[in-house]
């Protein structure tokens, strides 16, 4: 009886040890949650930014550079209010006049397009400076726009000039559109860009034997157009 019991105990021990090596199958349950997003065009007006740091909103309204209120995915948001050369004595000699003020003047461009690249800002005058009371024209008188500094809100740091924006060295404004600043490479000029210059760097040249007593005005027209990238 003792031998039988020992054999039985041995067999039972082997059976228990063998059972311990059998893998245990876990019973798991699962579920899925979908991630989703849909984009639409951002075609609202873009508020003015700090022209020398376009990554920063402008805290106060700038009367010298008012907002245009333009809406869309490619917009000209800000342009200078005036090029004012003051009240000066008429001269029969050819003469240059400097615009009043020392504040920044600037253009602000927003490109919120996601499927198209490239833009260009052009400038022209609607007419040569004219006295609307007498219809006398300052024939040959030309407003000269200085070379500005271009910045972009995606550039790092945003206060540094953006070398990818092409800026005209200077522009003698005529009745024909001329480029002022251009984003001509892929992904250049996205988000918000600015072009700044000093108001006192704008000049008016009047030829000899042209100036006459009177008040003269015209309109400088800025046009932002989509521009094919290279």
Secondary structure, 3 states (H helix, E strand, C coil): CHHHHHHHHHHHHHHHHHHHCCCCCCCCCCCCCCCCCCCCCCCCCCCCEECCEEEEECCCCCCCCCECCCCCCEEEEECCCCCCCCCCCCCCCCEEEECCCCCEEEEEEEECCCCCCCEEEEEEECCCCEECCCCEECCCCEEEEECCEEEECCCCCCCCCCCCEEECCEEECCCCCEEEEEECCCCCCCEEEEEEEEHHHCEEEECCCCCCCCCCECCEEEEEEECCCC
